[in-house]
Amino acid sequence: MNARWQQALSLTLLCAAAAWLAWQWPHSPAVALAGLAALALWSLAWLGLQFALMWHINRGDPAPRAGRWQCLRAWWAEAGVATLLFGWRQPFRHAACPDWLPAPPAGGAPGRGVVLVHGFMCNRGIWNPWMRRLRARGHAHVAVTLEPVLGSIDGYAAQIDDAVRRVTAATGRAPVLLCHSMGGLAARAWLRAVPGADARVHRVITLGTPHGGTWAARWSQACNGQQMRLDSDWLRQLAQAEPAQRRALFTCWYSNCDNIVFPASTAALPGADNRFIAGVAHLQMVEAPAVVQACLADIARD
């Protein structure tokens, strides 16, 4: 279900573009191409508005402020990543890389398993390059698709719990949870909901997760969107329910060019291993080489 709305959107846009070309090309190829350019520029402008708001709101944040050229580079990179993810990988390739739960190797300890948890309005397809890397390194993994898409974050705990059970059964070891954006909050909600969950996870790595909420969620009418508003009641209750030692399980990556989670420091978690990376946008963080290599090293570390 999660991929279907993305498929419908992608195919609708392709059909609209084809209809426009068929209508205008016989009369004026220039007008036909200008219409397609206008659609592309509209998408860039909408993304640019996110970066402009982020740059403005981050003025008062303690994280190092991004320069204008740094923001422009992140804007351009994010446009490419977003087009790939929402136009191809998530709608049409979300099942291209299956979960991998091999039998333990004979005479040797299995590698640490991984549960991959995506963010808001995404699906497991965002992790395709990660799943290929993890398999090449011998790490069993399960990538969940959180549903319902616009439901409560609390409602995802059962899906995460099932994935943790499956990876643990395959490896005999507590897995690492690797989470992007809202996925990190879903992991925290799972830890709150399931008794003894802290002992069942080795580490939780979050990439651009709005641990303190995000300014961008103020207009969301979705249940999970409202839960991610800055200093929401849900976030306050989540933090109050967490024992202090739980934060030591977390490694949290955050950036001064995150166009979805801002102010920047809201993606850090007090008491966690917080890691700042400059100039990386929200979706781009899943692809950023420095983040990928550091996370793979953390996963391989016992």
URQUILIN-V962293 format. One record per residue. RES is the residue in one small letter. SS is DSSP state (H for helix, E for strand, C for the rest). BURIAL is + if it has 24 or more other C-alpha atoms within 12 Angstrom, else -. Layout:
# URQUILIN-V962293
res:RES ss:SS burial:BURIAL
res:RES ss:SS burial:BURIAL
This chain:
# URQUILIN-V962293
res:m ss:C burial:-
res:n ss:H burial:+
res:a ss:H burial:+
res:r ss:H burial:-
res:w ss:H burial:-
res:q ss:H burial:+
res:q ss:H burial:-
res:a ss:H burial:-
res:l ss:H burial:-
res:s ss:H burial:+
res:l ss:H burial:-
res:t ss:H burial:-
res:l ss:H burial:-
res:l ss:H burial:-
res:c ss:H burial:-
res:a ss:H burial:-
res:a ss:H burial:+
res:a ss:H burial:-
res:a ss:H burial:-
res:w ss:H burial:+
res:l ss:H burial:-
res:a ss:H burial:-
res:w ss:H burial:-
res:q ss:H burial:-
res:w ss:C burial:-
res:p ss:C burial:-
res:h ss:C burial:-
res:s ss:C burial:-
res:p ss:H burial:-
res:a ss:H burial:-
res:v ss:H burial:-
res:a ss:H burial:-
res:l ss:H burial:-
res:a ss:H burial:-
res:g ss:H burial:+
res:l ss:H burial:+
res:a ss:H burial:-
res:a ss:H burial:-
res:l ss:H burial:-
res:a ss:H burial:-
res:l ss:H burial:-
res:w ss:H burial:-
res:s ss:H burial:-
res:l ss:H burial:-
res:a ss:H burial:-
res:w ss:H burial:-
res:l ss:H burial:+
res:g ss:H burial:+
res:l ss:H burial:-
res:q ss:H burial:+
res:f ss:H burial:+
res:a ss:H burial:+
res:l ss:H burial:+
res:m ss:H burial:+
res:w ss:H burial:+
res:h ss:H burial:+
res:i ss:H burial:+
res:n ss:H burial:+
res:r ss:H burial:-
res:g ss:H burial:-
res:d ss:C burial:-
res:p ss:C burial:-
res:a ss:C burial:+
res:p ss:C burial:-
res:r ss:C burial:+
res:a ss:C burial:+
res:g ss:C burial:-
res:r ss:H burial:-
res:w ss:H burial:-
res:q ss:H burial:-
res:c ss:H burial:+
res:l ss:H burial:+
res:r ss:H burial:-
res:a ss:H burial:+
res:w ss:H burial:+
res:w ss:H burial:+
res:a ss:H burial:+
res:e ss:H burial:+
res:a ss:H burial:+
res:g ss:H burial:-
res:v ss:H burial:+
res:a ss:H burial:+
res:t ss:H burial:+
res:l ss:H burial:+
res:l ss:H burial:+
res:f ss:H burial:+
res:g ss:H burial:+
res:w ss:H burial:+
res:r ss:H burial:+
res:q ss:H burial:+
res:p ss:H burial:+
res:f ss:H burial:+
res:r ss:C burial:+
res:h ss:C burial:+
res:a ss:C burial:+
res:a ss:C burial:-
res:c ss:C burial:+
res:p ss:C burial:+
res:d ss:C burial:+
res:w ss:E burial:+
res:l ss:C burial:+
res:p ss:C burial:+
res:a ss:C burial:-
res:p ss:C burial:-
res:p ss:C burial:-
res:a ss:C burial:-
res:g ss:C burial:-
res:g ss:C burial:-
res:a ss:C burial:-
res:p ss:C burial:+
res:g ss:C burial:+
res:r ss:C burial:+
res:g ss:C burial:+
res:v ss:E burial:+
res:v ss:E burial:+
res:l ss:E burial:+
res:v ss:E burial:+
res:h ss:C burial:+
res:g ss:C burial:+
res:f ss:C burial:+
res:m ss:C burial:+
res:c ss:C burial:+
res:n ss:C burial:+
res:r ss:H burial:+
res:g ss:H burial:+
res:i ss:H burial:+
res:w ss:H burial:+
res:n ss:H burial:+
res:p ss:H burial:+
res:w ss:H burial:+
res:m ss:H burial:+
res:r ss:H burial:-
res:r ss:H burial:-
res:l ss:H burial:+
res:r ss:H burial:+
res:a ss:H burial:-
res:r ss:C burial:-
res:g ss:C burial:+
res:h ss:C burial:+
res:a ss:C burial:+
res:h ss:E burial:+
res:v ss:E burial:+
res:a ss:E burial:+
res:v ss:C burial:+
res:t ss:C burial:+
res:l ss:C burial:+
res:e ss:C burial:+
res:p ss:C burial:-
res:v ss:C burial:+
res:l ss:C burial:+
res:g ss:C burial:-
res:s ss:C burial:+
res:i ss:H burial:+
res:d ss:H burial:+
res:g ss:H burial:-
res:y ss:H burial:+
res:a ss:H burial:+
res:a ss:H burial:+
res:q ss:H burial:+
res:i ss:H burial:+
res:d ss:H burial:+
res:d ss:H burial:-
res:a ss:H burial:+
res:v ss:H burial:+
res:r ss:H burial:+
res:r ss:H burial:+
res:v ss:H burial:+
res:t ss:H burial:+
res:a ss:H burial:+
res:a ss:H burial:+
res:t ss:H burial:+
res:g ss:C burial:+
res:r ss:C burial:+
res:a ss:C burial:+
res:p ss:E burial:+
res:v ss:E burial:+
res:l ss:E burial:+
res:l ss:E burial:+
res:c ss:E burial:+
res:h ss:E burial:+
res:s ss:C burial:+
res:m ss:H burial:+
res:g ss:H burial:+
res:g ss:H burial:+
res:l ss:H burial:+
res:a ss:H burial:+
res:a ss:H burial:+
res:r ss:H burial:+
res:a ss:H burial:+
res:w ss:H burial:+
res:l ss:H burial:+
res:r ss:H burial:+
res:a ss:H burial:-
res:v ss:C burial:-
res:p ss:C burial:-
res:g ss:C burial:-
res:a ss:H burial:+
res:d ss:H burial:+
res:a ss:H burial:-
res:r ss:H burial:+
res:v ss:E burial:+
res:h ss:E burial:+
res:r ss:E burial:+
res:v ss:E burial:+
res:i ss:E burial:+
res:t ss:E burial:+
res:l ss:E burial:+
res:g ss:C burial:+
res:t ss:C burial:+
res:p ss:C burial:+
res:h ss:C burial:+
res:g ss:C burial:+
res:g ss:C burial:+
res:t ss:E burial:+
res:w ss:H burial:+
res:a ss:H burial:+
res:a ss:H burial:+
res:r ss:H burial:-
res:w ss:H burial:-
res:s ss:C burial:-
res:q ss:C burial:-
res:a ss:C burial:-
res:c ss:H burial:-
res:n ss:H burial:+
res:g ss:H burial:+
res:q ss:H burial:+
res:q ss:H burial:+
res:m ss:C burial:+
res:r ss:E burial:+
res:l ss:C burial:+
res:d ss:C burial:-
res:s ss:C burial:+
res:d ss:H burial:-
res:w ss:H burial:+
res:l ss:H burial:+
res:r ss:H burial:-
res:q ss:H burial:-
res:l ss:H burial:+
res:a ss:H burial:+
res:q ss:H burial:-
res:a ss:C burial:-
res:e ss:C burial:+
res:p ss:C burial:-
res:a ss:H burial:-
res:q ss:H burial:-
res:r ss:H burial:+
res:r ss:H burial:+
res:a ss:H burial:-
res:l ss:H burial:+
res:f ss:E burial:+
res:t ss:E burial:+
res:c ss:E burial:+
res:w ss:E burial:+
res:y ss:E burial:+
res:s ss:E burial:+
res:n ss:C burial:+
res:c ss:C burial:+
res:d ss:C burial:+
res:n ss:C burial:+
res:i ss:C burial:+
res:v ss:C burial:+
res:f ss:C burial:+
res:p ss:C burial:+
res:a ss:H burial:+
res:s ss:H burial:+
res:t ss:H burial:+
res:a ss:H burial:+
res:a ss:C burial:+
res:l ss:C burial:+
res:p ss:C burial:-
res:g ss:C burial:-
res:a ss:C burial:-
res:d ss:E burial:-
res:n ss:E burial:+
res:r ss:E burial:+
res:f ss:E burial:+
res:i ss:E burial:+
res:a ss:C burial:+
res:g ss:C burial:+
res:v ss:C burial:+
res:a ss:C burial:+
res:h ss:C burial:+
res:l ss:H burial:+
res:q ss:H burial:+
res:m ss:H burial:+
res:v ss:H burial:+
res:e ss:C burial:+
res:a ss:C burial:+
res:p ss:H burial:-
res:a ss:H burial:-
res:v ss:H burial:+
res:v ss:H burial:+
res:q ss:H burial:-
res:a ss:H burial:-
res:c ss:H burial:+
res:l ss:H burial:+
res:a ss:H burial:-
res:d ss:H burial:+
res:i ss:H burial:+
res:a ss:H burial:-
res:r ss:C burial:-
res:d ss:C burial:-
